Amino acid sequence: MKSGYGLTIKDELKSLGVIRRLNNTLSLDLILIFLGAHEIPEEYKDRREVYVKLLINEMFLAVDEEKLAVYCDMFMEKTVFSREGQNKYS
């Protein structure tokens, strides 16, 4: 199951925490996937690089610290994240 609809550290951690609790209580084998790079939040539309740095420097680290995801995913589409912009924020 993927997160990615919260777009804030608090909401992404909450979503992944719920998925982890479901995984621990249901007889399913859920794989937790962090999809923080799902969309650019409205408040970052004109400051995309700030959101990307937030993902890299804060969100990824928080998810890893809490051991909330096994994988990380990114939504690739020219209007969101694209291969052309891959080196822009490094």
PDB file with one MODEL, atoms N, CA, C and O in Angstrom:
MODEL        1
ATOM      1  N   MET A   1       0.845  -1.171   0.000  1.00  0.00           N
ATOM      2  CA  MET A   1       0.000   0.000   0.000  1.00  0.00           C
ATOM      3  C   MET A   1       0.887   1.228   0.000  1.00  0.00           C
ATOM      4  O   MET A   1       1.949   1.248   0.622  1.00  0.00           O
ATOM      5  N   LYS A   2       0.436   2.250  -0.705  1.00  0.00           N
ATOM      6  CA  LYS A   2       1.214   3.480  -0.834  1.00  0.00           C
ATOM      7  C   LYS A   2       0.577   4.623  -0.055  1.00  0.00           C
ATOM      8  O   LYS A   2      -0.645   4.745   0.028  1.00  0.00           O
ATOM      9  N   SER A   3       1.433   5.442   0.504  1.00  0.00           N
ATOM     10  CA  SER A   3       0.975   6.714   1.053  1.00  0.00           C
ATOM     11  C   SER A   3       0.987   7.697  -0.117  1.00  0.00           C
ATOM     12  O   SER A   3       0.929   7.273  -1.271  1.00  0.00           O
ATOM     13  N   GLY A   4       1.061   8.977   0.152  1.00  0.00           N
ATOM     14  CA  GLY A   4       1.235   9.937  -0.922  1.00  0.00           C
ATOM     15  C   GLY A   4       0.129  10.940  -1.087  1.00  0.00           C
ATOM     16  O   GLY A   4       0.191  11.795  -1.969  1.00  0.00           O
ATOM     17  N   TYR A   5      -0.884  10.851  -0.254  1.00  0.00           N
ATOM     18  CA  TYR A   5      -1.991  11.796  -0.399  1.00  0.00           C
ATOM     19  C   TYR A   5      -1.974  12.871   0.683  1.00  0.00           C
ATOM     20  O   TYR A   5      -2.762  13.816   0.636  1.00  0.00           O
ATOM     21  N   GLY A   6      -1.079  12.729   1.654  1.00  0.00           N
ATOM     22  CA  GLY A   6      -0.985  13.717   2.721  1.00  0.00           C
ATOM     23  C   GLY A   6      -0.157  14.920   2.332  1.00  0.00           C
ATOM     24  O   GLY A   6      -0.533  16.060   2.603  1.00  0.00           O
ATOM     25  N   LEU A   7       0.974  14.661   1.694  1.00  0.00           N
ATOM     26  CA  LEU A   7       1.884  15.687   1.187  1.00  0.00           C
ATOM     27  C   LEU A   7       2.526  16.546   2.269  1.00  0.00           C
ATOM     28  O   LEU A   7       3.157  17.555   1.956  1.00  0.00           O
ATOM     29  N   THR A   8       2.378  16.169   3.527  1.00  0.00           N
ATOM     30  CA  THR A   8       3.097  16.806   4.627  1.00  0.00           C
ATOM     31  C   THR A   8       3.740  15.682   5.436  1.00  0.00           C
ATOM     32  O   THR A   8       3.309  14.531   5.369  1.00  0.00           O
ATOM     33  N   ILE A   9       4.762  16.024   6.192  1.00  0.00           N
ATOM     34  CA  ILE A   9       5.425  15.003   7.011  1.00  0.00           C
ATOM     35  C   ILE A   9       4.420  14.368   7.967  1.00  0.00           C
ATOM     36  O   ILE A   9       4.345  13.144   8.072  1.00  0.00           O
ATOM     37  N   LYS A  10       3.660  15.190   8.652  1.00  0.00           N
ATOM     38  CA  LYS A  10       2.688  14.694   9.631  1.00  0.00           C
ATOM     39  C   LYS A  10       1.690  13.734   8.985  1.00  0.00           C
ATOM     40  O   LYS A  10       1.444  12.647   9.508  1.00  0.00           O
ATOM     41  N   ASP A  11       1.125  14.128   7.865  1.00  0.00           N
ATOM     42  CA  ASP A  11       0.096  13.305   7.225  1.00  0.00           C
ATOM     43  C   ASP A  11       0.663  12.044   6.581  1.00  0.00           C
ATOM     44  O   ASP A  11       0.015  10.997   6.601  1.00  0.00           O
ATOM     45  N   GLU A  12       1.865  12.131   6.010  1.00  0.00           N
ATOM     46  CA  GLU A  12       2.482  10.938   5.427  1.00  0.00           C
ATOM     47  C   GLU A  12       2.826   9.923   6.517  1.00  0.00           C
ATOM     48  O   GLU A  12       2.595   8.727   6.344  1.00  0.00           O
ATOM     49  N   LEU A  13       3.376  10.393   7.635  1.00  0.00           N
ATOM     50  CA  LEU A  13       3.689   9.484   8.741  1.00  0.00           C
ATOM     51  C   LEU A  13       2.418   8.868   9.307  1.00  0.00           C
ATOM     52  O   LEU A  13       2.404   7.693   9.675  1.00  0.00           O
ATOM     53  N   LYS A  14       1.362   9.650   9.377  1.00  0.00           N
ATOM     54  CA  LYS A  14       0.078   9.133   9.873  1.00  0.00           C
ATOM     55  C   LYS A  14      -0.455   8.046   8.934  1.00  0.00           C
ATOM     56  O   LYS A  14      -0.889   6.990   9.396  1.00  0.00           O
ATOM     57  N   SER A  15      -0.426   8.295   7.631  1.00  0.00           N
ATOM     58  CA  SER A  15      -0.915   7.310   6.659  1.00  0.00           C
ATOM     59  C   SER A  15      -0.117   6.013   6.734  1.00  0.00           C
ATOM     60  O   SER A  15      -0.688   4.922   6.762  1.00  0.00           O
ATOM     61  N   LEU A  16       1.195   6.142   6.766  1.00  0.00           N
ATOM     62  CA  LEU A  16       2.034   4.946   6.842  1.00  0.00           C
ATOM     63  C   LEU A  16       1.855   4.215   8.164  1.00  0.00           C
ATOM     64  O   LEU A  16       1.923   2.987   8.209  1.00  0.00           O
ATOM     65  N   GLY A  17       1.629   4.960   9.237  1.00  0.00           N
ATOM     66  CA  GLY A  17       1.368   4.338  10.535  1.00  0.00           C
ATOM     67  C   GLY A  17       0.079   3.533  10.527  1.00  0.00           C
ATOM     68  O   GLY A  17       0.019   2.453  11.114  1.00  0.00           O
ATOM     69  N   VAL A  18      -0.949   4.045   9.872  1.00  0.00           N
ATOM     70  CA  VAL A  18      -2.222   3.327   9.756  1.00  0.00           C
ATOM     71  C   VAL A  18      -2.022   2.045   8.950  1.00  0.00           C
ATOM     72  O   VAL A  18      -2.526   0.985   9.323  1.00  0.00           O
ATOM     73  N   ILE A  19      -1.285   2.147   7.844  1.00  0.00           N
ATOM     74  CA  ILE A  19      -1.022   0.957   7.032  1.00  0.00           C
ATOM     75  C   ILE A  19      -0.249  -0.079   7.852  1.00  0.00           C
ATOM     76  O   ILE A  19      -0.543  -1.272   7.783  1.00  0.00           O
ATOM     77  N   ARG A  20       0.728   0.374   8.618  1.00  0.00           N
ATOM     78  CA  ARG A  20       1.503  -0.561   9.454  1.00  0.00           C
ATOM     79  C   ARG A  20       0.605  -1.238  10.482  1.00  0.00           C
ATOM     80  O   ARG A  20       0.720  -2.441  10.716  1.00  0.00           O
ATOM     81  N   ARG A  21      -0.299  -0.460  11.103  1.00  0.00           N
ATOM     82  CA  ARG A  21      -1.231  -1.067  12.080  1.00  0.00           C
ATOM     83  C   ARG A  21      -2.146  -2.082  11.411  1.00  0.00           C
ATOM     84  O   ARG A  21      -2.406  -3.144  11.977  1.00  0.00           O
ATOM     85  N   LEU A  22      -2.637  -1.772  10.215  1.00  0.00           N
ATOM     86  CA  LEU A  22      -3.462  -2.731   9.473  1.00  0.00           C
ATOM     87  C   LEU A  22      -2.666  -3.999   9.181  1.00  0.00           C
ATOM     88  O   LEU A  22      -3.181  -5.108   9.319  1.00  0.00           O
ATOM     89  N   ASN A  23      -1.437  -3.834   8.787  1.00  0.00           N
ATOM     90  CA  ASN A  23      -0.576  -4.968   8.477  1.00  0.00           C
ATOM     91  C   ASN A  23      -0.370  -5.851   9.707  1.00  0.00           C
ATOM     92  O   ASN A  23      -0.285  -7.074   9.595  1.00  0.00           O
ATOM     93  N   ASN A  24      -0.292  -5.230  10.867  1.00  0.00           N
ATOM     94  CA  ASN A  24      -0.062  -5.981  12.101  1.00  0.00           C
ATOM     95  C   ASN A  24      -1.328  -6.636  12.653  1.00  0.00           C
ATOM     96  O   ASN A  24      -1.241  -7.553  13.470  1.00  0.00           O
ATOM     97  N   THR A  25      -2.506  -6.176  12.214  1.00  0.00           N
ATOM     98  CA  THR A  25      -3.743  -6.704  12.780  1.00  0.00           C
ATOM     99  C   THR A  25      -4.549  -7.578  11.813  1.00  0.00           C
ATOM    100  O   THR A  25      -5.369  -8.385  12.252  1.00  0.00           O
ATOM    101  N   LEU A  26      -4.328  -7.428  10.521  1.00  0.00           N
ATOM    102  CA  LEU A  26      -5.066  -8.215   9.532  1.00  0.00           C
ATOM    103  C   LEU A  26      -4.234  -9.396   9.066  1.00  0.00           C
ATOM    104  O   LEU A  26      -3.013  -9.409   9.221  1.00  0.00           O
ATOM    105  N   SER A  27      -4.887 -10.362   8.506  1.00  0.00           N
ATOM    106  CA  SER A  27      -4.152 -11.519   7.988  1.00  0.00           C
ATOM    107  C   SER A  27      -3.749 -11.272   6.532  1.00  0.00           C
ATOM    108  O   SER A  27      -3.945 -12.119   5.660  1.00  0.00           O
ATOM    109  N   LEU A  28      -3.188 -10.105   6.301  1.00  0.00           N
ATOM    110  CA  LEU A  28      -2.683  -9.721   4.983  1.00  0.00           C
ATOM    111  C   LEU A  28      -1.196  -9.433   5.101  1.00  0.00           C
ATOM    112  O   LEU A  28      -0.696  -9.158   6.191  1.00  0.00           O
ATOM    113  N   ASP A  29      -0.504  -9.494   4.001  1.00  0.00           N
ATOM    114  CA  ASP A  29       0.898  -9.123   3.978  1.00  0.00           C
ATOM    115  C   ASP A  29       1.018  -7.846   3.155  1.00  0.00           C
ATOM    116  O   ASP A  29       1.218  -7.896   1.941  1.00  0.00           O
ATOM    117  N   LEU A  30       0.895  -6.704   3.821  1.00  0.00           N
ATOM    118  CA  LEU A  30       0.942  -5.416   3.141  1.00  0.00           C
ATOM    119  C   LEU A  30       2.375  -4.925   3.060  1.00  0.00           C
ATOM    120  O   LEU A  30       3.122  -5.010   4.034  1.00  0.00           O
ATOM    121  N   ILE A  31       2.753  -4.420   1.918  1.00  0.00           N
ATOM    122  CA  ILE A  31       4.074  -3.826   1.724  1.00  0.00           C
ATOM    123  C   ILE A  31       3.884  -2.312   1.800  1.00  0.00           C
ATOM    124  O   ILE A  31       3.098  -1.748   1.038  1.00  0.00           O
ATOM    125  N   LEU A  32       4.586  -1.663   2.699  1.00  0.00           N
ATOM    126  CA  LEU A  32       4.447  -0.228   2.893  1.00  0.00           C
ATOM    127  C   LEU A  32       5.363   0.528   1.942  1.00  0.00           C
ATOM    128  O   LEU A  32       6.570   0.288   1.899  1.00  0.00           O
ATOM    129  N   ILE A  33       4.770   1.450   1.177  1.00  0.00           N
ATOM    130  CA  ILE A  33       5.506   2.229   0.185  1.00  0.00           C
ATOM    131  C   ILE A  33       5.245   3.711   0.431  1.00  0.00           C
ATOM    132  O   ILE A  33       4.098   4.154   0.473  1.00  0.00           O
ATOM    133  N   PHE A  34       6.324   4.466   0.593  1.00  0.00           N
ATOM    134  CA  PHE A  34       6.224   5.909   0.778  1.00  0.00           C
ATOM    135  C   PHE A  34       6.182   6.576  -0.589  1.00  0.00           C
ATOM    136  O   PHE A  34       7.120   6.448  -1.377  1.00  0.00           O
ATOM    137  N   LEU A  35       5.099   7.287  -0.870  1.00  0.00           N
ATOM    138  CA  LEU A  35       4.918   7.987  -2.142  1.00  0.00           C
ATOM    139  C   LEU A  35       4.748   9.482  -1.875  1.00  0.00           C
ATOM    140  O   LEU A  35       3.789  10.106  -2.330  1.00  0.00           O
ATOM    141  N   GLY A  36       5.696  10.037  -1.132  1.00  0.00           N
ATOM    142  CA  GLY A  36       5.642  11.471  -0.838  1.00  0.00           C
ATOM    143  C   GLY A  36       5.793  12.316  -2.087  1.00  0.00           C
ATOM    144  O   GLY A  36       5.302  13.443  -2.140  1.00  0.00           O
ATOM    145  N   ALA A  37       6.471  11.779  -3.095  1.00  0.00           N
ATOM    146  CA  ALA A  37       6.641  12.477  -4.369  1.00  0.00           C
ATOM    147  C   ALA A  37       5.492  12.096  -5.295  1.00  0.00           C
ATOM    148  O   ALA A  37       5.699  11.592  -6.399  1.00  0.00           O
ATOM    149  N   HIS A  38       4.282  12.347  -4.818  1.00  0.00           N
ATOM    150  CA  HIS A  38       3.060  12.011  -5.554  1.00  0.00           C
ATOM    151  C   HIS A  38       2.515  13.221  -6.291  1.00  0.00           C
ATOM    152  O   HIS A  38       1.966  13.106  -7.387  1.00  0.00           O
ATOM    153  N   GLU A  39       2.672  14.360  -5.685  1.00  0.00           N
ATOM    154  CA  GLU A  39       2.130  15.608  -6.232  1.00  0.00           C
ATOM    155  C   GLU A  39       2.897  16.758  -5.591  1.00  0.00           C
ATOM    156  O   GLU A  39       3.503  16.588  -4.533  1.00  0.00           O
ATOM    157  N   ILE A  40       2.875  17.907  -6.214  1.00  0.00           N
ATOM    158  CA  ILE A  40       3.442  19.105  -5.612  1.00  0.00           C
ATOM    159  C   ILE A  40       2.290  19.827  -4.908  1.00  0.00           C
ATOM    160  O   ILE A  40       1.331  20.234  -5.565  1.00  0.00           O
ATOM    161  N   PRO A  41       2.367  19.993  -3.582  1.00  0.00           N
ATOM    162  CA  PRO A  41       1.286  20.688  -2.874  1.00  0.00           C
ATOM    163  C   PRO A  41       1.101  22.105  -3.421  1.00  0.00           C
ATOM    164  O   PRO A  41       2.052  22.730  -3.891  1.00  0.00           O
ATOM    165  N   GLU A  42      -0.107  22.590  -3.354  1.00  0.00           N
ATOM    166  CA  GLU A  42      -0.451  23.909  -3.901  1.00  0.00           C
ATOM    167  C   GLU A  42       0.484  25.008  -3.387  1.00  0.00           C
ATOM    168  O   GLU A  42       0.895  25.879  -4.153  1.00  0.00           O
ATOM    169  N   GLU A  43       0.815  24.971  -2.110  1.00  0.00           N
ATOM    170  CA  GLU A  43       1.654  26.031  -1.541  1.00  0.00           C
ATOM    171  C   GLU A  43       3.099  25.990  -2.047  1.00  0.00           C
ATOM    172  O   GLU A  43       3.868  26.917  -1.796  1.00  0.00           O
ATOM    173  N   TYR A  44       3.472  24.915  -2.763  1.00  0.00           N
ATOM    174  CA  TYR A  44       4.817  24.785  -3.320  1.00  0.00           C
ATOM    175  C   TYR A  44       4.828  24.851  -4.851  1.00  0.00           C
ATOM    176  O   TYR A  44       5.878  24.637  -5.458  1.00  0.00           O
ATOM    177  N   LYS A  45       3.705  25.136  -5.480  1.00  0.00           N
ATOM    178  CA  LYS A  45       3.625  25.125  -6.949  1.00  0.00           C
ATOM    179  C   LYS A  45       4.664  26.042  -7.591  1.00  0.00           C
ATOM    180  O   LYS A  45       5.216  25.710  -8.640  1.00  0.00           O
ATOM    181  N   ASP A  46       4.932  27.181  -6.979  1.00  0.00           N
ATOM    182  CA  ASP A  46       5.917  28.114  -7.521  1.00  0.00           C
ATOM    183  C   ASP A  46       7.282  27.949  -6.863  1.00  0.00           C
ATOM    184  O   ASP A  46       8.214  28.701  -7.152  1.00  0.00           O
ATOM    185  N   ARG A  47       7.395  26.954  -5.971  1.00  0.00           N
ATOM    186  CA  ARG A  47       8.656  26.708  -5.261  1.00  0.00           C
ATOM    187  C   ARG A  47       8.903  25.199  -5.210  1.00  0.00           C
ATOM    188  O   ARG A  47       9.129  24.632  -4.141  1.00  0.00           O
ATOM    189  N   ARG A  48       8.858  24.578  -6.345  1.00  0.00           N
ATOM    190  CA  ARG A  48       8.977  23.119  -6.426  1.00  0.00           C
ATOM    191  C   ARG A  48      10.247  22.609  -5.750  1.00  0.00           C
ATOM    192  O   ARG A  48      10.228  21.585  -5.068  1.00  0.00           O
ATOM    193  N   GLU A  49      11.347  23.332  -5.945  1.00  0.00           N
ATOM    194  CA  GLU A  49      12.621  22.892  -5.381  1.00  0.00           C
ATOM    195  C   GLU A  49      12.575  22.841  -3.858  1.00  0.00           C
ATOM    196  O   GLU A  49      13.263  22.023  -3.248  1.00  0.00           O
ATOM    197  N   VAL A  50      11.778  23.697  -3.241  1.00  0.00           N
ATOM    198  CA  VAL A  50      11.643  23.689  -1.785  1.00  0.00           C
ATOM    199  C   VAL A  50      10.951  22.403  -1.341  1.00  0.00           C
ATOM    200  O   VAL A  50      11.347  21.794  -0.347  1.00  0.00           O
ATOM    201  N   TYR A  51       9.923  21.991  -2.075  1.00  0.00           N
ATOM    202  CA  TYR A  51       9.225  20.747  -1.726  1.00  0.00           C
ATOM    203  C   TYR A  51      10.126  19.535  -1.939  1.00  0.00           C
ATOM    204  O   TYR A  51      10.136  18.618  -1.118  1.00  0.00           O
ATOM    205  N   VAL A  52      10.876  19.524  -3.029  1.00  0.00           N
ATOM    206  CA  VAL A  52      11.783  18.402  -3.286  1.00  0.00           C
ATOM    207  C   VAL A  52      12.822  18.308  -2.168  1.00  0.00           C
ATOM    208  O   VAL A  52      13.130  17.209  -1.706  1.00  0.00           O
ATOM    209  N   LYS A  53      13.355  19.425  -1.737  1.00  0.00           N
ATOM    210  CA  LYS A  53      14.321  19.420  -0.635  1.00  0.00           C
ATOM    211  C   LYS A  53      13.661  18.959   0.662  1.00  0.00           C
ATOM    212  O   LYS A  53      14.295  18.268   1.459  1.00  0.00           O
ATOM    213  N   LEU A  54      12.407  19.327   0.887  1.00  0.00           N
ATOM    214  CA  LEU A  54      11.660  18.843   2.054  1.00  0.00           C
ATOM    215  C   LEU A  54      11.515  17.321   1.995  1.00  0.00           C
ATOM    216  O   LEU A  54      11.695  16.636   3.001  1.00  0.00           O
ATOM    217  N   LEU A  55      11.193  16.802   0.822  1.00  0.00           N
ATOM    218  CA  LEU A  55      11.101  15.346   0.650  1.00  0.00           C
ATOM    219  C   LEU A  55      12.422  14.668   1.000  1.00  0.00           C
ATOM    220  O   LEU A  55      12.458  13.710   1.772  1.00  0.00           O
ATOM    221  N   ILE A  56      13.495  15.176   0.426  1.00  0.00           N
ATOM    222  CA  ILE A  56      14.809  14.553   0.592  1.00  0.00           C
ATOM    223  C   ILE A  56      15.341  14.710   2.011  1.00  0.00           C
ATOM    224  O   ILE A  56      15.793  13.741   2.619  1.00  0.00           O
ATOM    225  N   ASN A  57      15.287  15.923   2.533  1.00  0.00           N
ATOM    226  CA  ASN A  57      15.951  16.226   3.800  1.00  0.00           C
ATOM    227  C   ASN A  57      15.121  15.971   5.046  1.00  0.00           C
ATOM    228  O   ASN A  57      15.671  15.875   6.144  1.00  0.00           O
ATOM    229  N   GLU A  58      13.801  15.860   4.896  1.00  0.00           N
ATOM    230  CA  GLU A  58      12.965  15.674   6.079  1.00  0.00           C
ATOM    231  C   GLU A  58      12.042  14.462   5.985  1.00  0.00           C
ATOM    232  O   GLU A  58      12.059  13.600   6.863  1.00  0.00           O
ATOM    233  N   MET A  59      11.244  14.393   4.933  1.00  0.00           N
ATOM    234  CA  MET A  59      10.257  13.311   4.843  1.00  0.00           C
ATOM    235  C   MET A  59      10.910  11.937   4.744  1.00  0.00           C
ATOM    236  O   MET A  59      10.578  11.033   5.511  1.00  0.00           O
ATOM    237  N   PHE A  60      11.844  11.776   3.793  1.00  0.00           N
ATOM    238  CA  PHE A  60      12.504  10.474   3.643  1.00  0.00           C
ATOM    239  C   PHE A  60      13.151  10.043   4.947  1.00  0.00           C
ATOM    240  O   PHE A  60      13.047   8.885   5.352  1.00  0.00           O
ATOM    241  N   LEU A  61      13.821  10.985   5.603  1.00  0.00           N
ATOM    242  CA  LEU A  61      14.513  10.658   6.851  1.00  0.00           C
ATOM    243  C   LEU A  61      13.537  10.273   7.956  1.00  0.00           C
ATOM    244  O   LEU A  61      13.799   9.337   8.711  1.00  0.00           O
ATOM    245  N   ALA A  62      12.416  10.979   8.059  1.00  0.00           N
ATOM    246  CA  ALA A  62      11.414  10.664   9.084  1.00  0.00           C
ATOM    247  C   ALA A  62      10.794   9.293   8.848  1.00  0.00           C
ATOM    248  O   ALA A  62      10.595   8.529   9.793  1.00  0.00           O
ATOM    249  N   VAL A  63      10.488   8.979   7.596  1.00  0.00           N
ATOM    250  CA  VAL A  63       9.915   7.669   7.263  1.00  0.00           C
ATOM    251  C   VAL A  63      10.918   6.569   7.597  1.00  0.00           C
ATOM    252  O   VAL A  63      10.549   5.533   8.150  1.00  0.00           O
ATOM    253  N   ASP A  64      12.178   6.795   7.263  1.00  0.00           N
ATOM    254  CA  ASP A  64      13.220   5.809   7.551  1.00  0.00           C
ATOM    255  C   ASP A  64      13.428   5.651   9.055  1.00  0.00           C
ATOM    256  O   ASP A  64      13.552   4.532   9.553  1.00  0.00           O
ATOM    257  N   GLU A  65      13.466   6.742   9.758  1.00  0.00           N
ATOM    258  CA  GLU A  65      13.682   6.689  11.212  1.00  0.00           C
ATOM    259  C   GLU A  65      12.602   5.876  11.911  1.00  0.00           C
ATOM    260  O   GLU A  65      12.892   5.134  12.849  1.00  0.00           O
ATOM    261  N   GLU A  66      11.367   6.010  11.464  1.00  0.00           N
ATOM    262  CA  GLU A  66      10.247   5.280  12.054  1.00  0.00           C
ATOM    263  C   GLU A  66      10.084   3.877  11.452  1.00  0.00           C
ATOM    264  O   GLU A  66       9.232   3.104  11.890  1.00  0.00           O
ATOM    265  N   LYS A  67      10.893   3.564  10.462  1.00  0.00           N
ATOM    266  CA  LYS A  67      10.816   2.269   9.760  1.00  0.00           C
ATOM    267  C   LYS A  67       9.391   2.019   9.257  1.00  0.00           C
ATOM    268  O   LYS A  67       8.821   0.946   9.457  1.00  0.00           O
ATOM    269  N   LEU A  68       8.835   3.041   8.598  1.00  0.00           N
ATOM    270  CA  LEU A  68       7.442   2.982   8.158  1.00  0.00           C
ATOM    271  C   LEU A  68       7.251   2.513   6.721  1.00  0.00           C
ATOM    272  O   LEU A  68       6.118   2.269   6.304  1.00  0.00           O
ATOM    273  N   ALA A  69       8.319   2.384   5.965  1.00  0.00           N
ATOM    274  CA  ALA A  69       8.162   1.955   4.574  1.00  0.00           C
ATOM    275  C   ALA A  69       9.314   1.050   4.173  1.00  0.00           C
ATOM    276  O   ALA A  69      10.438   1.175   4.660  1.00  0.00           O
ATOM    277  N   VAL A  70       8.997   0.144   3.275  1.00  0.00           N
ATOM    278  CA  VAL A  70       9.999  -0.764   2.731  1.00  0.00           C
ATOM    279  C   VAL A  70      10.559  -0.183   1.430  1.00  0.00           C
ATOM    280  O   VAL A  70      11.732  -0.370   1.107  1.00  0.00           O
ATOM    281  N   TYR A  71       9.697   0.525   0.689  1.00  0.00           N
ATOM    282  CA  TYR A  71      10.078   1.106  -0.587  1.00  0.00           C
ATOM    283  C   TYR A  71       9.646   2.566  -0.637  1.00  0.00           C
ATOM    284  O   TYR A  71       8.841   3.036   0.167  1.00  0.00           O
ATOM    285  N   CYS A  72      10.214   3.257  -1.610  1.00  0.00           N
ATOM    286  CA  CYS A  72       9.851   4.650  -1.878  1.00  0.00           C
ATOM    287  C   CYS A  72       9.507   4.723  -3.361  1.00  0.00           C
ATOM    288  O   CYS A  72      10.196   4.131  -4.192  1.00  0.00           O
ATOM    289  N   ASP A  73       8.454   5.440  -3.689  1.00  0.00           N
ATOM    290  CA  ASP A  73       8.001   5.546  -5.066  1.00  0.00           C
ATOM    291  C   ASP A  73       7.880   7.023  -5.429  1.00  0.00           C
ATOM    292  O   ASP A  73       7.825   7.890  -4.557  1.00  0.00           O
ATOM    293  N   MET A  74       7.839   7.291  -6.736  1.00  0.00           N
ATOM    294  CA  MET A  74       7.712   8.657  -7.232  1.00  0.00           C
ATOM    295  C   MET A  74       6.764   8.651  -8.416  1.00  0.00           C
ATOM    296  O   MET A  74       6.847   7.775  -9.277  1.00  0.00           O
ATOM    297  N   PHE A  75       5.863   9.624  -8.465  1.00  0.00           N
ATOM    298  CA  PHE A  75       4.913   9.745  -9.564  1.00  0.00           C
ATOM    299  C   PHE A  75       5.580  10.537 -10.683  1.00  0.00           C
ATOM    300  O   PHE A  75       5.856  11.728 -10.537  1.00  0.00           O
ATOM    301  N   MET A  76       5.834   9.863 -11.794  1.00  0.00           N
ATOM    302  CA  MET A  76       6.528  10.497 -12.909  1.00  0.00           C
ATOM    303  C   MET A  76       5.526  10.935 -13.978  1.00  0.00           C
ATOM    304  O   MET A  76       4.883  10.111 -14.629  1.00  0.00           O
ATOM    305  N   GLU A  77       5.415  12.223 -14.137  1.00  0.00           N
ATOM    306  CA  GLU A  77       4.589  12.829 -15.168  1.00  0.00           C
ATOM    307  C   GLU A  77       5.091  14.252 -15.331  1.00  0.00           C
ATOM    308  O   GLU A  77       5.448  14.892 -14.341  1.00  0.00           O
ATOM    309  N   LYS A  78       5.127  14.755 -16.534  1.00  0.00           N
ATOM    310  CA  LYS A  78       5.733  16.069 -16.777  1.00  0.00           C
ATOM    311  C   LYS A  78       5.161  17.183 -15.916  1.00  0.00           C
ATOM    312  O   LYS A  78       5.882  18.122 -15.581  1.00  0.00           O
ATOM    313  N   THR A  79       3.903  17.109 -15.552  1.00  0.00           N
ATOM    314  CA  THR A  79       3.309  18.177 -14.742  1.00  0.00           C
ATOM    315  C   THR A  79       3.606  18.012 -13.246  1.00  0.00           C
ATOM    316  O   THR A  79       3.305  18.903 -12.452  1.00  0.00           O
ATOM    317  N   VAL A  80       4.187  16.888 -12.868  1.00  0.00           N
ATOM    318  CA  VAL A  80       4.496  16.639 -11.453  1.00  0.00           C
ATOM    319  C   VAL A  80       6.006  16.481 -11.306  1.00  0.00           C
ATOM    320  O   VAL A  80       6.697  17.446 -10.981  1.00  0.00           O
ATOM    321  N   PHE A  81       6.515  15.300 -11.537  1.00  0.00           N
ATOM    322  CA  PHE A  81       7.950  15.032 -11.502  1.00  0.00           C
ATOM    323  C   PHE A  81       8.329  14.403 -12.829  1.00  0.00           C
ATOM    324  O   PHE A  81       7.603  13.557 -13.351  1.00  0.00           O
ATOM    325  N   SER A  82       9.461  14.813 -13.375  1.00  0.00           N
ATOM    326  CA  SER A  82       9.862  14.273 -14.664  1.00  0.00           C
ATOM    327  C   SER A  82      11.349  13.951 -14.672  1.00  0.00           C
ATOM    328  O   SER A  82      12.117  14.453 -13.852  1.00  0.00           O
ATOM    329  N   ARG A  83      11.726  13.122 -15.597  1.00  0.00           N
ATOM    330  CA  ARG A  83      13.133  12.759 -15.762  1.00  0.00           C
ATOM    331  C   ARG A  83      13.964  13.992 -16.100  1.00  0.00           C
ATOM    332  O   ARG A  83      15.115  14.101 -15.678  1.00  0.00           O
ATOM    333  N   GLU A  84      13.388  14.916 -16.856  1.00  0.00           N
ATOM    334  CA  GLU A  84      14.125  16.114 -17.252  1.00  0.00           C
ATOM    335  C   GLU A  84      14.552  16.940 -16.040  1.00  0.00           C
ATOM    336  O   GLU A  84      15.576  17.621 -16.092  1.00  0.00           O
ATOM    337  N   GLY A  85      13.797  16.890 -14.968  1.00  0.00           N
ATOM    338  CA  GLY A  85      14.115  17.680 -13.777  1.00  0.00           C
ATOM    339  C   GLY A  85      14.936  16.930 -12.748  1.00  0.00           C
ATOM    340  O   GLY A  85      15.155  17.439 -11.648  1.00  0.00           O
ATOM    341  N   GLN A  86      15.397  15.729 -13.080  1.00  0.00           N
ATOM    342  CA  GLN A  86      16.033  14.874 -12.085  1.00  0.00           C
ATOM    343  C   GLN A  86      17.302  15.444 -11.480  1.00  0.00           C
ATOM    344  O   GLN A  86      17.575  15.183 -10.308  1.00  0.00           O
ATOM    345  N   ASN A  87      18.081  16.201 -12.213  1.00  0.00           N
ATOM    346  CA  ASN A  87      19.324  16.743 -11.674  1.00  0.00           C
ATOM    347  C   ASN A  87      19.189  18.162 -11.167  1.00  0.00           C
ATOM    348  O   ASN A  87      20.138  18.718 -10.614  1.00  0.00           O
ATOM    349  N   LYS A  88      18.047  18.741 -11.347  1.00  0.00           N
ATOM    350  CA  LYS A  88      17.834  20.139 -11.006  1.00  0.00           C
ATOM    351  C   LYS A  88      17.960  20.408  -9.507  1.00  0.00           C
ATOM    352  O   LYS A  88      18.401  21.487  -9.111  1.00  0.00           O
ATOM    353  N   TYR A  89      17.580  19.443  -8.672  1.00  0.00           N
ATOM    354  CA  TYR A  89      17.502  19.699  -7.241  1.00  0.00           C
ATOM    355  C   TYR A  89      18.605  19.025  -6.424  1.00  0.00           C
ATOM    356  O   TYR A  89      18.524  18.989  -5.197  1.00  0.00           O
ATOM    357  N   SER A  90      19.621  18.498  -7.078  1.00  0.00           N
ATOM    358  CA  SER A  90      20.659  17.808  -6.327  1.00  0.00           C
ATOM    359  C   SER A  90      21.682  18.774  -5.759  1.00  0.00           C
ATOM    360  O   SER A  90      22.629  18.351  -5.095  1.00  0.00           O
TER     361      SER A  90
ENDMDL
END
